Amino acid sequence: MVAITVSLAVSITDTVPSVPFEMNTRLPSGRTATPFARNLALSPDAEQQFLYVGGGKSIVVLDRKTLDVAGEIEVPGQIGAGHHIATDSKGNIYIAQTAAGLQKLVSDAKQSLEAVKPEEVNALEGKDVLFSVRDLKLPFKAEGFLMTFSLPNFHFHATTAYDILRSKGVPLGKRDYMGRMKLAS
């Protein structure tokens, strides 16, 4: 399984009126509940005041002492229920996207790319591209963005995903990464 990690900077400043929070588990017949903490994380403050509970398309923020709902975080771009929540010392919350969500993202991207005509892509040659993340802004020409940023990032992440899968015992090799070779006939 491959997961996309979404980083969110979360700051709880306003609280929602307290509503009792109930944890209900509905399991298909014949299955039993085994407690685990894959959809739980604690806030990084020294008191660990908040408990983050994942499920659905949001993260519910609970006051850890009372289990009252303190807020809810809608996750932008989240498709389906996320899993495996973690926090860092800066207060960022990280969630892993499900495989079904990843498949939908890939399918949507494929449809979008199929709608673009080659002439539209070729018209971007030499154009300015501004890549920005938060306060960081990186100016490129289209070709530079593709060759020195996008492709290296793609190959880095694809290789990392292969390495993770292989370390988990998935039988992948160089040929799986390279795909079918197009030889001269």
C-alpha positions, 0 to 999 in steps of 0.5 A, spaced: 500 500 500 502 506 498 500 512 502 500 520 500 502 524 506 498 531 507 501 536 512 497 541 515 499 546 520 493 546 525 492 551 531 486 551 535 484 558 537 477 558 537 473 552 540 466 549 538 461 549 543 462 542 547 458 536 544 459 529 548 463 525 543 461 517 543 466 512 540 461 507 536 464 501 532 460 498 527 463 491 525 460 486 520 458 480 523 463 475 525 469 480 526 471 483 533 474 489 535 481 489 537 483 496 540 489 500 536 491 507 535 492 508 528 487 514 528 489 517 534 494 522 536 496 527 541 497 534 541 504 536 541 504 541 547 507 539 554 500 537 557 497 534 551 491 537 552 488 535 545 486 528 542 486 528 535 481 522 532 481 521 525 475 518 521 471 520 515 473 526 511 475 530 518 479 530 524 475 531 530 479 535 536 477 532 543 479 535 550 483 529 552 481 530 559 473 531 558 473 528 551 468 534 549 469 536 542 473 542 541 473 542 534 474 539 527 479 539 522 476 539 515 482 536 511 483 539 504 483 534 498 482 528 503 478 523 499 475 518 504 477 516 511 485 517 512 489 513 517 495 513 521 495 520 524 501 523 527 503 530 530 510 533 530 513 538 535 511 544 531 503 542 531 503 540 524 498 534 523 500 529 518 495 524 516 496 518 511 491 517 505 488 511 503 489 506 497 482 508 495 483 515 495 490 515 492 487 511 486 481 516 485 487 522 485 490 518 480 484 517 476 482 524 476 489 526 474 489 521 468 482 524 466 485 531 466 491 530 463 487 526 457 483 532 456 490 537 454 492 537 447 499 537 445 499 544 442 497 546 449 503 543 452 507 546 447 505 553 448 508 553 455 515 552 452 519 558 455 513 561 459 514 563 466 512 558 472 512 560 479 512 554 484 510 557 491 509 553 498 507 557 503 512 563 503 517 560 499 517 562 491 521 559 486 521 562 479 522 557 473 522 557 466 517 551 464 523 547 461 527 548 468 521 547 472 520 540 468 527 538 468 530 540 474 524 540 479 518 536 477 522 530 474 527 529 479 522 529 485 518 524 481 523 519 480 525 521 488 518 519 490 517 513 486 524 510 488 522 511 495 516 508 494 519 502 491 524 502 496 519 502 502 515 496 498 521 492 497 523 493 504 516 490 506 517 484 502 513 486 495 517 482 490 519 488 485 525 489 481 528 494 476 524 491 471 518 493 474 520 500 475 523 501 468 516 498 465 516 495 458 522 497 453 521 500 446 526 496 442 527 498 435 523 492 430 
